[in-house]
Each structure stands twice: as structure tokens, then as C-alpha cells.
Amino acid sequence: MTIRITWARAAAAILALALAGLLFAWSGVFNIAASSGHWKITDWFLHWTMRNSVRTYAAVTAPDDPKANEGLVSAAGLFKASCASCHGAPGVRPLPVMQAATPPAPDLSINAREWTDKQIFWILKHGVKYTGMPGWAAKDRDDEVRRMVAFVRLLPEMSPATYHSLTEVPGIADARIATCAGCHGADGRGRGQPDMPVLGGQSPAYLRAALEAYATGKRQSAVMANAAATLTPEDMTRLADHFAAMPGIGGVTPSGSTAAARIDREGLPKVQLPACSSCHAPGKPYPVLAGQRANYIAQRLRNWRGDETVVDARKSQSTMPVIARRIPEDMIDPLAQYLAGR
């Protein structure tokens, strides 16, 4: 006897399978407990699918320059605060409770060797579904992701002593200040890192407002948002007062390019670029730039230029993306050096 397969019977079979699946899910019989683990075939299939997806999307969407070798201190600080509990770190074991996840977070001293820089960038920026690996907390900060790529790439060869030197500054008894000093240094000068601003000499009110903005998401930075998230208002005030009181910015006279001086003092009226000094001067509610690290100023301006989602400064929480795009590209470095007093 032969059974004729018709479109109606095929559709009925598909509907029956779908209803059976829904009934199975509704029954609650499927065990979703992390402690139950995966079948080996399930584990293989999920990892195979993930690797194929990462390979494809990284090849298409990851930048050609996915790694920034400067600025490892800030990446190490974020890794210590947010990643080491799951992945471990040189000389530091992952927390057992985190390793009880399904799947457990991999040991990056081994696993990092299996991925290209572009693939690591894509994983860090976007995360991986169903694994507990989150996407980057600040979607517009590819510069931070690039620094983390460089840090992760070094993990297979990194010694505990090197990790310790990147994440800690000895001799500070106050735990809150010690955490900030791990990146910003005991003197608030950023430990010589190009992505770290000089904090000393800024107004306490500005530094406190910056911490509040990072904590609430008004300012974008995965590193600073993580650092500010657990601070109380009292903590923010104390930290702002502490670092603002240190020597740093102040007493520096901008010098250098005449064209840069014109932008600082007069702006470029033809392209509606306001003068830098009209906002960034002592007594204003914005950061003082005279004496700031040139690398930091240039890096931030270039990052803002890439934020093309902000097209109208009047409708944005930050006017800087619009302003930065009005600065000629060939003037960014001269302007940064001028403001730094070089």
C-alpha cells in the first residue's frame, strides 16, 4: 500500500509537530537547570553554530584595525572588575559559582589563541546569546573595545606580576580611592596612559557631574560606567574633591600652531565652530583643557567625530559630536598639542 503525500497532509504534519513542541514546552518537562548541563551533541552543535556565526559576522562587520596596543591599564581595570570573576586572570582563579554556569566561561589564557583579533573584537562588542557573555556596555566606544582586544590577546603570555602592575597601585588604604587610582594613578595623572585624562586641577563640581553622568548612562563609557555604578552620592563627592585637589591642570598656557590658537580663541565662524575657550575655561561647567594630555584630547575628538547619530546639538545630551566634526581633520592633532601647552 502506498501513501500519497499531498500538500494538505504535509501541512497537517508540520502543524502537528509544532503543536507537539508547544505542548512539550508548556508541560515543563524540559529541564532548563544549569546544573543539568547539555548533552554532548547539543554542546557541540551550539558551539559549532556560535563559531560559524562569529567567523561570518566578524569578517563582514569588524573593523580592519580591531586592536589598540596603547591604553592597557583601563582595559585591565575593567577586566578585573567585570570579567575576571568568570574567566579568571593571571594568578587569579574564576569564582566557582560563575564556573557552575552552562556553559562555563572559558579560560582566556587558552581560548584567546583560538580567535583572530577581528573575531575577539566582534565577541567583545556584541556578546554571545545564551552564554552569559554580554555585549559592550557603551555601543559607541569602539576605542574601548580595541583596547580590550589588545589586553585579551596578551593574556596567554601574561604573568601574574604584569597583571598586578596593570590593575593596582600599592600603598593606598582607602578602597574607593585605590580602585580609581588603579587606572587614574595615585596622583590623578592617568599613569601615563594616552586614554586617561589628567584629573587634578579640574573643578570638583565637574568631576562629580561626570561620575553621575557615567553612572546614569548620559555619558558613554563601559569602563567608567562600571566604575561609577556602585558609587553613592557621598562617594562621588569625596572622590571628586580628592582628585580635583591634586596638582595637574592649571598654570599652563596653550602654545603652538597659530591656526590652532585661532580655533581655541575664535572658532571657525564659517562652519559654525565655536571657540574652545568659550566653554572650556576655568569657572565654566565644562572641563578645563589647557594642560590636558594631548593624546587624550585628540583621541576623544576623533571618537566624537565618528558618532554620526548626533546631527543636531540642540537635541542631544552632548554637543561634542557635532562640534568635533566641524574641526578640520588635519587640525585635530595641532589643536590638541596647542591646548596641552606643547
C-alpha positions in Angstrom: 0.0 0.0 0.0 1.3 3.4 -0.9 0.6 6.6 0.9 0.2 9.7 -1.2 1.8 12.8 0.2 -0.2 15.8 -0.5 0.3 19.5 0.4 -2.6 19.2 2.9 -1.1 16.2 4.6 2.4 17.8 4.7 0.9 21.0 6.3 -1.1 18.9 8.8 2.1 17.0 9.8 4.0 20.3 10.3 1.2 21.7 12.3 1.1 18.5 14.5 4.8 18.7 15.1 4.5 22.4 16.1 1.7 21.7 18.5 3.6 18.8 20.0 6.6 21.1 20.5 4.4 23.7 22.2 2.8 21.0 24.4 6.2 19.8 25.4 7.3 23.3 26.3 4.1 24.0 28.2 4.4 20.8 30.2 7.6 22.0 31.9 9.2 18.6 31.5 12.2 20.0 29.7 14.9 20.6 32.3 16.4 24.1 32.0 18.6 23.8 35.1 22.2 25.0 34.5 23.3 22.1 36.8 21.9 19.6 34.3 24.4 20.6 31.6 24.0 19.9 27.9 24.0 16.6 26.0 27.4 16.3 24.2 25.7 16.6 20.8 23.8 19.8 22.0 27.0 21.3 23.4 28.9 20.6 20.1 26.0 22.0 17.9 25.7 25.2 19.9 29.5 25.9 19.9 29.7 25.0 16.2 26.9 27.4 15.4 28.4 30.1 17.6 31.9 29.8 15.9 30.4 29.9 12.4 28.3 33.0 13.3 31.3 34.8 14.9 33.5 34.0 11.9 30.9 35.3 9.4 29.9 38.5 11.2 33.5 39.4 12.3 34.6 39.1 8.7 31.8 41.4 7.5 31.4 43.9 10.3 34.5 44.1 12.5 36.9 46.9 11.7 40.2 46.3 9.9 42.1 47.8 12.9 40.4 45.8 15.8 43.3 46.2 18.3 44.8 49.2 20.1 48.0 48.4 21.8 48.0 51.6 23.9 45.8 52.0 27.0 46.1 48.6 28.5 45.6 49.9 32.0 41.9 50.9 31.5 41.2 47.6 29.8 42.9 45.7 32.6 40.9 47.6 35.2 37.6 46.8 33.5 38.7 43.1 33.1 39.5 42.9 36.8 36.2 44.4 37.8 33.9 42.7 35.4 35.5 39.7 33.6 37.9 38.0 36.0 35.1 36.6 38.2 34.0 34.4 35.3 37.2 33.9 33.2 39.9 34.2 35.8 43.0 36.2 35.3 46.8 35.6 35.5 47.3 34.3 39.1 43.5 34.6 39.8 41.0 31.7 39.6 37.5 32.3 38.4 34.8 32.2 41.0 33.4 28.7 41.4 29.8 30.0 41.3 30.5 31.5 37.9 32.0 28.3 36.6 28.8 26.5 37.5 27.1 28.2 34.6 26.1 26.3 31.4 28.3 26.7 29.5 31.1 27.9 31.9 33.1 30.9 30.8 36.3 29.7 29.0 39.9 30.2 30.3 41.0 33.1 28.1 44.7 32.2 28.6 43.9 29.2 26.4 40.7 30.2 24.5 42.1 33.6 23.2 44.5 31.7 21.0 41.6 30.2 19.0 40.3 33.6 17.7 41.5 36.3 15.4 41.7 39.9 16.6 38.6 40.7 14.5 36.7 37.8 16.0 37.6 38.9 19.5 36.5 42.4 18.7 33.1 41.2 17.5 32.6 38.9 20.5 33.5 41.7 23.0 31.4 44.3 21.2 28.2 42.2 20.6 28.4 39.4 23.2 27.1 35.9 22.6 23.5 34.8 23.3 22.7 32.0 25.7 26.2 32.1 27.3 26.1 34.9 29.8 28.7 36.9 27.7 27.2 40.4 27.4 27.7 43.0 24.7 29.8 46.1 25.3 28.1 48.4 27.7 28.8 51.5 25.6 27.8 50.9 22.0 29.7 53.9 20.6 33.0 53.2 22.3 34.9 51.1 19.8 38.1 52.6 21.1 37.5 50.9 24.5 36.8 47.6 22.7 40.0 47.8 20.7 42.0 48.3 24.0 40.3 45.2 25.5 41.1 43.2 22.3 44.8 44.0 22.9 44.6 43.0 26.6 42.8 39.7 25.9 45.4 38.9 23.2 48.1 39.2 25.8 46.5 37.0 28.4 48.0 33.7 27.2 51.5 35.1 27.9 50.8 37.5 30.8 52.4 36.8 34.2 50.6 37.5 37.5 53.1 40.2 38.2 52.3 42.0 35.0 48.6 41.7 35.6 49.0 43.0 39.1 51.1 46.0 37.9 48.4 46.9 35.3 45.5 46.8 37.8 46.8 48.0 41.1 48.6 51.0 42.6 50.2 50.0 46.0 50.1 52.0 49.2 46.5 53.4 49.1 44.5 52.4 52.2 41.1 53.9 51.1 39.4 51.2 49.0 37.4 53.6 46.8 40.4 55.8 46.0 42.5 52.7 45.4 40.0 51.4 42.8 40.1 54.7 40.9 43.9 55.0 41.2 44.2 51.6 39.5 43.5 53.5 36.3 43.9 57.2 37.1 47.0 56.8 39.3 47.6 57.9 42.9 48.3 61.4 41.5 45.3 61.5 39.2 47.5 61.9 36.1 46.4 58.6 34.5 49.6 56.6 34.9 50.9 57.9 31.6 48.2 56.2 29.6 47.1 58.0 26.4 43.4 57.3 27.0 43.4 58.7 30.6 42.7 62.4 31.3 44.5 64.4 33.9 42.0 64.9 36.8 44.0 67.2 39.1 43.0 70.9 38.7 39.5 70.2 37.3 36.7 71.6 39.4 35.1 69.2 41.9 31.7 70.0 40.6 32.7 69.0 37.1 34.2 65.7 38.2 31.2 64.8 40.3 28.8 65.6 37.4 30.9 63.4 35.2 30.6 60.5 37.6 26.9 61.0 37.8 26.6 61.1 34.0 28.6 57.8 33.6 26.5 56.1 36.3 23.2 57.1 34.7 24.3 56.4 31.1 24.3 60.1 30.0 28.0 59.7 29.1 29.1 56.6 27.2 32.0 54.5 28.6 31.8 50.9 29.6 34.9 51.4 31.8 33.6 54.5 33.6 30.0 53.3 33.8 31.2 50.1 35.6 33.4 52.1 38.0 30.6 54.7 38.8 27.7 52.2 39.0 28.1 51.3 42.7 29.2 54.8 43.9 26.9 56.6 46.4 26.4 60.4 46.1 28.7 60.7 49.1 31.4 58.6 47.3 31.1 60.7 44.2 31.6 63.9 46.2 34.6 62.6 48.1 36.3 61.2 45.1 35.7 64.4 43.1 37.1 66.5 45.9 40.1 64.2 46.3 41.3 64.1 42.7 40.4 67.7 41.9 42.7 68.9 44.7 45.7 67.3 43.2 48.2 69.2 41.1 47.7 68.8 37.4 45.9 71.1 35.0 46.4 74.7 35.8 49.1 77.3 35.2 49.6 76.0 31.6 49.5 78.5 28.8 48.4 77.0 25.5 51.0 77.4 22.8 51.9 76.2 19.3 50.1 76.4 16.0 48.6 79.8 15.1 45.7 78.1 13.3 45.0 76.1 16.5 45.2 79.2 18.6 42.5 80.8 16.3 40.2 77.8 16.8 40.7 77.9 20.5 40.1 81.7 20.8 37.8 82.5 17.9 36.5 79.2 16.5 35.7 78.9 12.8 32.6 81.1 12.1 32.3 79.9 8.5 31.5 76.3 9.7 29.7 77.4 12.9 32.5 76.0 15.1 32.6 77.9 18.4 35.8 78.8 20.2 37.1 76.1 22.5 37.7 78.7 25.2 34.1 79.8 25.2 33.2 76.7 27.1 36.5 75.1 28.3 37.9 77.6 30.7 38.2 77.9 34.5 34.8 78.8 36.0 32.8 77.1 33.2 30.8 74.0 33.9 32.9 72.0 31.4 36.4 70.5 31.7 39.5 72.7 31.5 41.6 71.7 28.5 44.7 73.9 28.9 47.3 71.5 30.2 45.3 68.3 29.4 47.1 65.4 27.8 47.3 65.9 24.0 46.8 62.3 23.1 43.7 62.2 25.2 42.2 65.3 23.6 42.9 64.1 20.1 41.5 60.6 20.8 38.3 61.9 22.2 37.8 64.3 19.3 38.2 61.6 16.8 35.9 59.3 18.7 33.2 62.0 18.8 33.7 62.7 15.0 32.6 59.1 14.4 29.4 59.5 16.3 27.2 60.4 13.3 24.0 59.6 15.2 24.1 63.1 16.7 23.2 65.6 13.9 21.7 68.4 16.0 23.5 69.6 19.1 20.3 71.3 20.4 18.6 67.9 20.6 21.5 66.0 22.2 22.8 65.5 25.7 26.3 66.1 24.2 27.2 68.8 21.7 30.6 67.4 21.2 29.9 65.0 18.3 28.6 67.9 16.2 31.4 70.3 17.3 34.1 67.7 16.7 33.0 67.0 13.1 33.4 70.8 12.4 37.1 70.7 13.3 39.2 70.0 10.2 40.8 66.5 10.4 44.2 67.9 9.8 43.8 70.3 12.8 42.9 67.8 15.5 46.5 67.0 16.5 47.8 70.6 16.3 44.8 71.8 18.3 45.3 69.0 20.9 49.0 69.9 21.2 48.2 73.6 21.4 45.8 73.0 24.3 48.3 70.7 26.1 50.8 73.6 26.0 53.2 72.0 23.6 
